[in-house]
Amino acid sequence: MLEVRDLHVSYGEIRALRGVSFEVRQGEIVTLLGSNGAGKTTTLRALSGLLHPREGDILFQGQSLLGVASHAIVHRGITHVPEGRRIFNRLTVLENLEMGAFTRADTGVREDMDRVFSIFPRLQERRSQVAGTLSGGEQQMLAIGRALMARPTLLLLDEPSMGLAPVLVEQIFETVLAINKQGVTILLVEQNAAMALSIAGRGYVLETGGIALEGSARNLADNPEVRRAYLGEA
């Protein structure tokens, strides 16, 4: 489904990605692990058209995304839940969800709204509430729900557990699994490596802008280097 080939991205003279290559197959949950500054968020921003690579290629369903505008990438089936949620704070929950469907002209928007409410019943309860007054967990639900309103085939999730209480983290990851089982492929960036590896099938470890390790989630979880660096074990 997604193939990233030798991707190089820079911020001015700073090289953020140095030849990153990986793939995500249809139906998978794949996680990108790495410390702060390793290039995880930069990778997702490049995939969604917010950053323009200096070298390399990004293929989605066999077609290059280089030079494709962000809104057109959404049309092709990729949506991005950014780090920090980035909801529209002054709009209501319902208006935020409607914004997620702004690229669509089909008749299935109401059906998808009902689907989001079935996944996140709390959002239905809060549908008329101003989004900026929601709790952190509710805002994360809204950010994911807004992305689902575009009816993606590939969902990019950047740090969905950030700032949430442990019980809410478990709820969010259970929801990610449920969304995947409904047919949405997921590329997950997450600092909580243990949770990410518990739901992913495969993973890649980014270090200083390059892929340092890759493998099945189980093998990465058993890797001594990963356990020491990302799972808090001596």
C-alpha positions in Angstrom: 0.0 0.0 0.0 2.7 2.5 1.1 6.3 2.4 0.1 8.8 5.0 1.2 12.1 4.9 -0.8 15.3 6.6 0.3 13.5 9.6 1.8 15.6 12.7 2.6 14.0 15.7 4.3 15.7 18.9 5.5 14.8 21.9 7.6 17.1 24.4 6.0 20.6 23.1 6.5 19.5 20.5 9.1 19.0 17.1 7.6 16.0 15.5 9.5 15.7 12.3 7.4 18.7 10.6 5.8 17.5 7.9 3.4 14.5 6.5 5.2 12.9 3.5 3.5 10.0 1.3 4.8 6.7 -0.1 3.7 3.2 -0.5 5.1 1.1 -3.3 3.7 -2.7 -3.1 3.4 -4.5 -4.0 6.6 -1.4 -3.7 8.9 -0.7 -1.6 11.9 3.0 -0.5 11.6 4.7 1.5 14.3 7.6 3.9 14.0 9.6 4.1 17.2 12.4 6.5 18.2 13.5 9.1 20.6 12.6 12.8 20.3 14.3 14.3 17.3 14.7 10.9 15.5 12.5 12.0 12.6 9.2 10.3 13.3 7.0 13.4 13.1 9.0 14.6 10.1 8.2 11.3 8.3 4.5 11.6 8.8 4.5 15.3 7.7 6.3 14.3 4.5 3.8 11.5 3.9 0.8 13.9 4.3 2.4 16.6 2.0 3.2 19.1 4.7 7.0 18.8 4.0 8.6 18.3 0.6 11.5 15.8 0.4 14.8 16.7 -1.1 15.3 13.2 -2.4 13.5 9.9 -2.6 10.0 8.9 -3.3 6.7 8.1 -1.5 4.4 5.6 -3.3 0.8 5.1 -2.3 -1.2 2.5 -4.1 1.6 2.5 -6.7 1.5 6.2 -7.4 4.0 8.8 -6.3 2.9 11.4 -3.8 5.8 13.8 -4.6 4.4 17.2 -5.5 0.8 16.3 -4.6 -0.9 18.9 -2.4 -2.0 17.9 1.1 -5.8 18.1 0.3 -5.3 15.9 -2.7 -3.4 13.3 -0.6 -6.5 13.3 1.7 -8.6 12.6 -1.5 -6.4 9.7 -2.3 -7.1 8.1 1.1 -4.5 9.2 3.6 -5.4 11.2 6.7 -3.1 12.5 9.5 -3.9 12.9 13.2 -1.1 15.3 14.2 0.9 15.4 17.4 -1.0 17.7 19.8 -4.4 16.9 18.2 -4.7 20.3 16.4 -8.5 20.4 16.7 -10.4 23.6 16.0 -10.8 24.8 19.5 -13.5 27.4 18.8 -15.8 25.1 16.8 -18.1 22.5 18.3 -17.5 18.8 18.2 -20.0 18.4 15.4 -18.4 21.2 13.4 -14.9 19.7 13.8 -16.2 16.4 12.5 -17.9 18.1 9.6 -14.5 19.8 8.8 -13.0 16.3 8.5 -15.4 15.7 5.6 -14.7 18.9 3.7 -13.1 17.1 0.7 -16.2 14.9 0.2 -19.2 15.5 -2.0 -20.8 12.0 -1.6 -23.9 11.1 0.4 -22.2 9.0 3.0 -21.1 11.7 5.4 -24.0 11.2 7.8 -23.4 7.5 7.8 -19.8 8.1 8.7 -20.7 10.6 11.4 -22.8 7.9 13.0 -19.9 5.5 12.7 -17.6 7.9 14.5 -20.2 8.3 17.2 -20.5 4.5 17.6 -16.7 4.4 18.1 -16.6 7.4 20.4 -20.0 7.6 22.2 -18.6 10.4 24.3 -18.4 12.6 21.2 -22.0 12.1 20.6 -22.8 13.3 24.1 -20.6 16.3 23.6 -21.6 17.1 20.0 -22.7 20.6 20.7 -19.8 21.4 23.1 -17.0 23.8 22.0 -14.0 21.6 21.3 -11.6 23.6 23.3 -13.5 22.8 26.5 -13.1 19.0 26.1 -10.7 17.0 28.2 -7.5 15.8 26.7 -8.8 12.4 26.1 -11.9 13.7 24.5 -9.9 16.0 22.2 -7.8 13.0 21.1 -11.0 11.1 20.3 -12.2 14.1 18.3 -8.9 14.4 16.4 -9.2 10.7 15.4 -12.9 11.0 14.6 -12.3 14.0 12.4 -9.6 12.1 10.4 -12.0 9.2 10.0 -14.6 11.5 8.5 -12.5 11.7 5.4 -12.9 7.9 5.0 -9.2 7.0 4.9 -7.7 3.8 3.8 -4.4 4.8 5.6 -4.5 6.6 8.9 -1.3 8.3 10.2 -1.3 8.7 14.0 1.3 10.9 15.7 1.6 10.3 19.5 -2.1 9.6 20.2 -1.3 8.8 23.9 0.6 12.0 24.6 -0.5 13.7 27.8 -3.3 11.2 28.6 -3.9 9.2 31.8 -3.0 5.5 31.7 -6.6 4.4 31.6 -7.3 6.7 28.6 -4.2 5.5 26.9 -5.6 1.9 27.0 -8.9 3.1 25.7 -7.3 5.0 22.8 -5.2 2.0 21.8 -8.2 -0.3 22.0 -9.9 2.1 19.6 -7.0 2.1 17.2 -7.2 -1.7 17.1 -11.0 -1.5 16.4 -10.5 1.0 13.6 -7.9 -1.3 12.1 -10.3 -4.3 12.2 -12.8 -2.2 10.3 -10.3 -2.1 7.4 -8.2 1.0 8.0 -4.4 0.5 7.6 -2.5 2.4 10.3 1.0 3.9 10.6 1.5 4.7 14.3 4.2 7.0 15.8 4.2 6.6 19.5 6.6 7.3 22.5 4.8 4.6 24.5 6.8 1.8 22.8 5.3 -1.0 24.9 1.7 -0.1 23.9 2.6 0.5 20.3 4.4 -2.9 20.0 1.4 -4.6 21.7 -1.0 -3.7 18.9 1.3 -3.4 15.9 2.3 -6.3 13.6 5.6 -4.8 12.5 7.8 -1.8 13.4 10.8 0.3 12.5 13.1 2.1 14.8 14.3 5.6 13.7 17.6 7.0 15.0 19.0 10.4 13.9 17.0 10.4 10.7 17.6 6.8 9.5 16.1 3.3 10.1 18.2 1.6 12.7 16.1 -1.6 13.2 13.1 -3.2 11.7 11.1 -6.4 12.2 8.0 -7.9 13.7 6.6 -6.2 16.8 7.4 -9.3 18.8 11.0 -9.4 17.7 11.5 -5.7 18.4 9.9 -6.1 21.8 12.4 -8.9 22.6 15.4 -7.0 21.2 17.7 -6.1 24.1 18.6 -2.7 22.5 14.9 -1.8 22.1 14.1 -3.0 25.6 16.9 -0.9 27.0 16.2 2.3 25.0 12.5 2.3 24.7 11.0 -0.1 27.2 12.8 1.2 30.3 14.7 -2.0 31.0 18.3 -2.1 32.2 
